[in-house]
Amino acid sequence: MRRPTPVRPMAPASVMRYIPILISPAIESLTMPISLTSPRSWLRLAAATYASMSVLMAYAAEPAVSIPAPQSEAARAPGAPQKIVLAGGCFWGVQGVFEHLHGVLRAVSGYAGGDKSTAEYELVSTGSTGHAESVEITYDPQQVTLGDILHVFFSVAHDPTQLNQQGPDRGTQYRSAIFYSDDAQRQLATAYIAQLDKARVFKQPIVTKIDALKGFYPAEAYHQDYLSRHPDQPYIAYNDLPKIREFQRLLPALYVSKPVTVGAL
């Protein structure tokens, strides 16, 4: 689980830890004797059920969306490994998704958008460093294209319509962003967002920022491969494992069952 930090009111793991406490009154109400002929009992049952579902739905994983691939997609071609840095909420889940993408050679959790001096978890968690929790993806352009990567990013890795948040996580460090390293990446990202907005595949406009990459700084070792190493952690099980299942369902041609983990390299 994430290390507690006094400057972060509610980190993802701690949010999930409080859910049993939040819904305990509802659970207690459900265990009380209920008379099938008493309107008051039925109202109590309905209120308890509503309270429980409201809390759980508030922290549900972002829904995956079936979307078209980029129209300006370049063909796969031999070449040196390429890199792109993406931010889409907690890097545990984003890294976990891209470790299952065919052609990805390495996916590293880290920080981008701020200075090297503030690229550490406790500082980034304050939301004041300019950093976003990000993932640096190294890929083989003969096996997978940047268009494929962005297709997965917008479809299953996160919800690009949420401003400075993803699911239970709040703050600019959880913003949606693409950090490009050359003009070709910038142009493809810009064109794809325009294509998706025009097609109205999302209920709300895309808020993903497209910024030049100033530097990427790998996160602490305990954050790497977190999804693969802790699949039973409540935050992972509730927020991130559904993304892996949706990836396999929506984009099976791009999905590989065995993740390419940082620890295995």
KOLBA-357116 format. One record per residue (C-alpha): x, y, z; residue in one letter; residue number from 1. Coordinates in Angstrom, 2 decimals, padded with zeros to 5 digits. Each point is the difference from the previous one (the first is absolute). Layout:
% residues N
+---------+---------+---------+------+-------+
!    east !   north !      up ! miza ! pator !
+---------+---------+---------+------+-------+
!       X !       Y !       Z !    A !   NUM !
...
+---------+---------+---------+------+-------+
//
This chain:
% residues 265
+---------+---------+---------+------+-------+
!    east !   north !      up ! miza ! pator !
+---------+---------+---------+------+-------+
!  000.00 !  000.00 !  000.00 !    M !     1 !
!  001.06 !  003.57 ! -000.45 !    R !     2 !
!  002.03 !  001.53 !  002.75 !    R !     3 !
! -002.05 !  002.44 !  002.09 !    P !     4 !
!  000.85 !  003.65 ! -000.41 !    T !     5 !
! -001.15 !  002.82 !  002.29 !    P !     6 !
! -000.32 !  002.45 ! -002.90 !    V !     7 !
! -002.39 ! -002.17 ! -001.99 !    R !     8 !
! -003.45 ! -000.09 !  001.63 !    P !     9 !
! -001.14 ! -003.20 ! -001.68 !    M !    10 !
!  002.28 ! -002.12 ! -002.19 !    A !    11 !
! -001.66 ! -002.70 ! -002.15 !    P !    12 !
!  000.80 ! -002.89 !  002.31 !    A !    13 !
! -001.32 !  001.88 !  003.03 !    S !    14 !
! -003.21 !  000.84 ! -001.85 !    V !    15 !
! -000.69 ! -003.67 ! -000.55 !    M !    16 !
!  000.89 ! -000.75 !  003.60 !    R !    17 !
! -002.77 !  002.34 !  001.19 !    Y !    18 !
! -002.74 ! -001.48 ! -002.18 !    I !    19 !
! -000.92 ! -002.76 !  002.50 !    P !    20 !
! -000.32 !  002.70 !  002.66 !    I !    21 !
! -002.16 !  002.18 ! -002.23 !    L !    22 !
! -002.44 ! -002.75 ! -000.85 !    I !    23 !
! -000.01 ! -001.68 !  003.42 !    S !    24 !
! -003.18 !  001.81 !  001.13 !    P !    25 !
! -001.77 ! -001.30 ! -003.08 !    A !    26 !
!  001.28 ! -003.52 !  000.63 !    I !    27 !
! -001.12 !  000.18 !  003.63 !    E !    28 !
! -003.42 !  001.16 ! -001.13 !    S !    29 !
! -000.27 ! -002.97 ! -002.35 !    L !    30 !
!  000.72 ! -002.42 !  002.84 !    T !    31 !
! -002.86 !  001.34 !  002.13 !    M !    32 !
! -003.28 ! -001.95 !  000.03 !    P !    33 !
! -002.26 !  001.02 ! -002.88 !    I !    34 !
! -003.73 ! -000.40 !  000.02 !    S !    35 !
! -001.33 ! -000.68 ! -003.48 !    L !    36 !
! -003.25 !  001.73 !  000.92 !    T !    37 !
!  001.62 !  003.12 !  001.46 !    S !    38 !
!  000.43 !  003.00 ! -002.34 !    P !    39 !
!  002.67 !  001.33 !  002.35 !    R !    40 !
!  002.06 ! -003.18 ! -000.41 !    S !    41 !
! -000.21 !  000.21 ! -003.77 !    W !    42 !
!  001.08 !  003.64 !  000.10 !    L !    43 !
!  002.94 ! -000.88 !  002.24 !    R !    44 !
!  001.04 ! -002.77 ! -002.38 !    L !    45 !
! -000.24 !  002.30 ! -003.02 !    A !    46 !
!  001.97 !  002.76 !  001.72 !    A !    47 !
!  002.74 ! -002.41 !  001.07 !    A !    48 !
!  000.30 ! -001.46 ! -003.48 !    T !    49 !
!  000.14 !  003.46 ! -001.58 !    Y !    50 !
!  002.66 !  001.19 !  002.45 !    A !    51 !
!  002.20 ! -003.02 ! -000.63 !    S !    52 !
! -000.27 !  000.23 ! -003.78 !    M !    53 !
!  000.59 !  003.76 ! -000.01 !    S !    54 !
!  003.30 ! -000.36 !  001.87 !    V !    55 !
!  001.23 ! -002.86 ! -002.15 !    L !    56 !
! -000.99 !  001.70 ! -003.27 !    M !    57 !
!  001.81 !  003.17 !  001.05 !    A !    58 !
!  003.28 ! -001.92 ! -000.05 !    Y !    59 !
! -000.64 ! -002.22 ! -003.02 !    A !    60 !
!  002.57 ! -000.49 ! -002.72 !    A !    61 !
! -000.26 !  002.31 ! -002.98 !    E !    62 !
! -002.15 ! -001.70 ! -002.66 !    P !    63 !
!  001.73 ! -001.23 ! -003.16 !    A !    64 !
! -001.32 !  001.38 ! -003.27 !    V !    65 !
!  000.09 ! -001.56 ! -003.46 !    S !    66 !
!  001.54 !  002.62 ! -002.28 !    I !    67 !
!  001.38 !  000.11 ! -003.56 !    P !    68 !
!  003.72 ! -000.21 ! -000.69 !    A !    69 !
!  001.83 !  003.15 ! -001.16 !    P !    70 !
! -000.79 !  000.89 ! -003.61 !    Q !    71 !
!  003.49 !  001.39 ! -000.56 !    S !    72 !
!  001.63 ! -003.18 !  001.25 !    E !    73 !
!  003.46 ! -000.84 ! -001.37 !    A !    74 !
!  000.74 ! -003.58 ! -001.02 !    A !    75 !
!  002.20 ! -002.24 !  002.11 !    R !    76 !
!  003.56 !  000.09 ! -001.26 !    A !    77 !
!  003.47 ! -001.16 !  001.09 !    P !    78 !
!  001.94 !  002.49 !  002.04 !    G !    79 !
!  001.65 !  000.80 !  003.28 !    A !    80 !
! -002.11 ! -000.22 !  003.19 !    P !    81 !
! -002.18 !  003.07 !  000.56 !    Q !    82 !
! -001.25 !  001.65 !  003.20 !    K !    83 !
! -003.10 !  001.92 !  001.05 !    I !    84 !
! -000.96 !  001.26 !  003.46 !    V !    85 !
! -003.67 ! -000.10 !  001.02 !    L !    86 !
! -001.85 !  001.10 !  003.13 !    A !    87 !
! -003.45 ! -001.28 !  000.86 !    G !    88 !
! -000.54 ! -000.08 !  003.74 !    G !    89 !
!  001.76 ! -002.35 !  002.41 !    C !    90 !
!  002.95 ! -001.52 ! -001.82 !    F !    91 !
! -000.61 ! -003.43 !  001.52 !    W !    92 !
! -002.89 ! -000.68 ! -002.35 !    G !    93 !
!  001.39 !  001.80 ! -003.05 !    V !    94 !
!  003.26 ! -001.94 !  000.24 !    Q !    95 !
! -001.94 ! -003.23 !  000.53 !    G !    96 !
! -002.04 !  000.54 ! -003.15 !    V !    97 !
!  002.97 !  000.75 ! -002.24 !    F !    98 !
!  001.98 ! -002.94 !  001.32 !    E !    99 !
! -002.64 ! -002.09 ! -001.81 !    H !   100 !
!  000.31 !  001.81 ! -003.35 !    L !   101 !
!  001.56 ! -001.98 ! -002.83 !    H !   102 !
!  003.28 !  001.57 ! -001.11 !    G !   103 !
!  000.71 !  001.88 !  003.22 !    V !   104 !
!  003.55 ! -000.65 !  001.14 !    L !   105 !
! -000.17 !  001.84 !  003.30 !    R !   106 !
! -002.49 !  002.10 !  001.98 !    A !   107 !
!  001.41 !  001.96 !  002.93 !    V !   108 !
! -001.98 !  001.93 !  002.59 !    S !   109 !
!  001.34 !  003.46 !  000.76 !    G !   110 !
! -000.53 !  003.73 !  000.01 !    Y !   111 !
! -000.13 !  002.59 ! -002.80 !    A !   112 !
! -000.91 !  003.67 ! -000.24 !    G !   113 !
!  002.07 !  001.35 !  002.86 !    G !   114 !
!  003.59 !  000.38 !  001.12 !    D !   115 !
!  002.37 ! -002.84 !  000.80 !    K !   116 !
!  000.43 !  001.34 !  003.53 !    S !   117 !
! -003.67 ! -000.65 !  000.84 !    T !   118 !
! -000.36 ! -003.38 ! -001.75 !    A !   119 !
! -000.76 ! -002.07 !  003.05 !    E !   120 !
! -003.27 ! -001.48 !  001.11 !    Y !   121 !
! -000.65 !  001.92 !  003.21 !    E !   122 !
!  000.62 !  003.34 ! -001.72 !    L !   123 !
! -001.93 ! -000.84 ! -003.18 !    V !   124 !
! -002.95 ! -001.10 !  002.14 !    S !   125 !
! -000.45 !  003.57 !  001.26 !    T !   126 !
! -001.11 !  001.04 ! -003.49 !    G !   127 !
!  002.28 !  003.03 !  000.07 !    S !   128 !
!  003.05 ! -001.21 ! -001.95 !    T !   129 !
! -001.39 !  000.15 ! -003.53 !    G !   130 !
!  000.68 ! -003.71 ! -000.39 !    H !   131 !
! -002.55 ! -002.55 ! -001.15 !    A !   132 !
!  000.23 ! -003.66 !  000.87 !    E !   133 !
!  001.09 ! -001.32 ! -003.39 !    S !   134 !
!  001.18 ! -003.07 ! -001.87 !    V !   135 !
!  002.88 ! -000.07 ! -002.47 !    E !   136 !
! -000.79 ! -002.56 ! -002.69 !    I !   137 !
!  002.80 ! -001.42 ! -002.12 !    T !   138 !
! -001.29 ! -001.89 ! -003.02 !    Y !   139 !
!  001.05 ! -001.79 ! -003.18 !    D !   140 !
! -001.44 !  001.94 ! -002.98 !    P !   141 !
!  000.03 ! -003.18 ! -002.09 !    Q !   142 !
! -002.47 ! -001.63 !  002.40 !    Q !   143 !
! -002.09 !  002.89 !  001.26 !    V !   144 !
! -000.51 !  003.62 ! -001.03 !    T !   145 !
! -000.50 !  003.19 !  001.97 !    L !   146 !
! -003.54 ! -000.01 ! -001.34 !    G !   147 !
! -000.58 ! -003.41 !  001.60 !    D !   148 !
!  001.36 !  001.31 !  003.28 !    I !   149 !
! -002.27 !  003.05 ! -000.04 !    L !   150 !
! -002.94 ! -002.21 ! -000.95 !    H !   151 !
!  000.55 ! -002.03 !  003.19 !    V !   152 !
!  000.69 !  003.16 !  002.02 !    F !   153 !
! -003.31 !  001.67 ! -000.87 !    F !   154 !
! -002.09 ! -003.17 ! -000.08 !    S !   155 !
!  000.92 ! -002.00 !  003.11 !    V !   156 !
!  002.93 !  001.51 !  001.93 !    A !   157 !
! -001.90 !  003.00 !  001.35 !    H !   158 !
! -002.89 !  002.42 ! -000.49 !    D !   159 !
!  001.31 !  002.97 ! -002.03 !    P !   160 !
! -003.02 !  002.15 !  000.85 !    T !   161 !
!  000.80 !  000.28 !  003.73 !    Q !   162 !
!  001.83 !  003.21 !  000.84 !    L !   163 !
!  002.79 ! -000.39 !  002.58 !    N !   164 !
! -001.39 ! -003.24 !  001.32 !    Q !   165 !
! -000.56 ! -003.68 ! -000.73 !    Q !   166 !
! -002.51 ! -002.03 !  001.97 !    G !   167 !
!  000.68 !  000.56 !  003.73 !    P !   168 !
!  003.20 !  001.96 ! -000.60 !    D !   169 !
! -000.08 !  003.81 ! -000.02 !    R !   170 !
!  002.67 !  002.57 ! -000.87 !    G !   171 !
!  002.07 !  001.26 ! -002.91 !    T !   172 !
!  002.42 ! -002.89 !  000.54 !    Q !   173 !
! -002.79 ! -002.24 ! -001.34 !    Y !   174 !
! -000.67 !  002.02 ! -003.14 !    R !   175 !
! -000.34 ! -001.46 ! -003.46 !    S !   176 !
!  003.02 !  000.94 ! -002.11 !    A !   177 !
!  002.15 ! -001.01 ! -002.94 !    I !   178 !
!  003.63 !  001.09 !  000.22 !    F !   179 !
!  001.41 !  000.02 ! -003.52 !    Y !   180 !
!  003.68 ! -000.11 ! -000.95 !    S !   181 !
! -000.31 !  001.07 ! -003.65 !    D !   182 !
! -002.40 !  001.75 ! -002.34 !    D !   183 !
! -001.27 ! -003.23 ! -001.54 !    A !   184 !
! -001.26 ! -001.16 !  003.41 !    Q !   185 !
! -001.60 !  003.37 !  000.63 !    R !   186 !
! -001.77 !  000.03 ! -003.35 !    Q !   187 !
! -001.36 ! -003.53 !  000.37 !    L !   188 !
! -001.27 !  000.65 !  003.54 !    A !   189 !
! -001.63 !  003.28 ! -001.02 !    T !   190 !
! -001.67 ! -001.53 ! -003.06 !    A !   191 !
! -001.27 ! -003.03 !  001.94 !    Y !   192 !
! -001.58 !  002.11 !  002.73 !    I !   193 !
! -001.70 !  002.13 ! -002.66 !    A !   194 !
! -001.23 ! -003.17 ! -001.73 !    Q !   195 !
! -001.45 ! -001.45 !  003.22 !    L !   196 !
! -001.64 !  003.27 !  001.03 !    D !   197 !
! -001.56 !  000.37 ! -003.46 !    K !   198 !
! -001.33 ! -003.56 !  000.15 !    A !   199 !
! -001.47 !  000.69 !  003.46 !    R !   200 !
!  001.10 ! -003.39 !  001.31 !    V !   201 !
!  000.12 !  001.44 !  003.52 !    F !   202 !
! -002.85 !  001.73 !  001.78 !    K !   203 !
!  002.26 !  002.91 !  000.93 !    Q !   204 !
!  002.85 !  001.77 ! -001.86 !    P !   205 !
!  003.50 ! -001.42 !  000.34 !    I !   206 !
!  002.14 !  002.03 !  002.43 !    V !   207 !
!  003.33 ! -001.76 ! -000.66 !    T !   208 !
!  002.90 !  002.46 ! -000.06 !    K !   209 !
!  002.67 ! -000.30 ! -002.68 !    I !   210 !
!  003.32 !  001.28 !  001.34 !    D !   211 !
!  003.63 ! -000.17 ! -001.06 !    A !   212 !
!  001.97 ! -002.48 !  002.09 !    L !   213 !
!  002.52 !  001.85 !  002.15 !    K !   214 !
!  001.13 ! -003.09 !  001.85 !    G !   215 !
! -001.20 ! -003.34 !  001.32 !    F !   216 !
!  001.06 ! -001.20 !  003.43 !    Y !   217 !
! -000.62 ! -003.64 !  001.01 !    P !   218 !
! -002.02 ! -000.51 !  003.15 !    A !   219 !
!  001.19 ! -001.81 !  003.07 !    E !   220 !
!  000.59 ! -003.75 ! -000.34 !    A !   221 !
! -003.00 ! -000.95 !  002.11 !    Y !   222 !
! -002.32 !  001.60 ! -002.57 !    H !   223 !
!  001.32 ! -002.04 ! -002.94 !    Q !   224 !
! -002.12 ! -002.95 ! -001.20 !    D !   225 !
! -002.38 !  000.75 !  002.87 !    Y !   226 !
! -003.05 ! -001.46 ! -001.72 !    L !   227 !
!  001.79 ! -003.24 ! -000.87 !    S !   228 !
!  001.47 ! -000.37 !  003.47 !    R !   229 !
! -003.13 !  000.94 !  001.98 !    H !   230 !
! -003.10 ! -001.15 ! -001.93 !    P !   231 !
! -001.92 ! -000.56 !  003.25 !    D !   232 !
!  000.59 !  003.50 !  001.36 !    Q !   233 !
! -003.50 !  001.55 !  000.26 !    P !   234 !
!  000.81 !  003.09 ! -002.05 !    Y !   235 !
!  001.50 ! -002.12 ! -002.79 !    I !   236 !
! -002.78 ! -002.58 !  000.04 !    A !   237 !
! -002.75 !  002.61 ! -000.15 !    Y !   238 !
!  001.51 !  002.68 ! -002.22 !    N !   239 !
!  002.64 ! -001.58 ! -002.22 !    D !   240 !
! -000.63 ! -003.70 ! -000.62 !    L !   241 !
! -003.27 !  000.88 ! -001.81 !    P !   242 !
!  002.12 !  002.01 ! -002.46 !    K !   243 !
!  002.06 ! -003.08 ! -000.82 !    I !   244 !
! -003.14 ! -002.03 ! -000.63 !    R !   245 !
! -001.49 !  002.73 ! -002.18 !    E !   246 !
!  003.25 !  000.27 ! -001.95 !    F !   247 !
! -000.17 ! -003.69 ! -000.82 !    Q !   248 !
! -003.68 !  000.25 ! -000.93 !    R !   249 !
!  000.06 !  003.18 ! -002.10 !    L !   250 !
!  003.41 ! -000.25 ! -001.68 !    L !   251 !
!  000.96 ! -003.69 ! -000.06 !    P !   252 !
!  002.35 !  000.40 ! -003.00 !    A !   253 !
!  002.19 !  002.36 !  002.06 !    L !   254 !
! -000.17 ! -001.91 !  003.29 !    Y !   255 !
!  002.57 ! -002.47 !  001.32 !    V !   256 !
! -000.75 ! -002.05 !  003.09 !    S !   257 !
!  003.52 !  000.00 !  001.46 !    K !   258 !
!  001.04 !  003.48 !  001.14 !    P !   259 !
!  003.42 !  001.42 ! -000.81 !    V !   260 !
!  001.01 !  001.07 !  003.49 !    T !   261 !
!  002.80 !  002.31 !  001.02 !    V !   262 !
!  001.26 ! -002.57 !  002.48 !    G !   263 !
!  000.37 ! -002.62 ! -002.70 !    A !   264 !
!  002.30 !  002.16 ! -002.14 !    L !   265 !
+---------+---------+---------+------+-------+
//
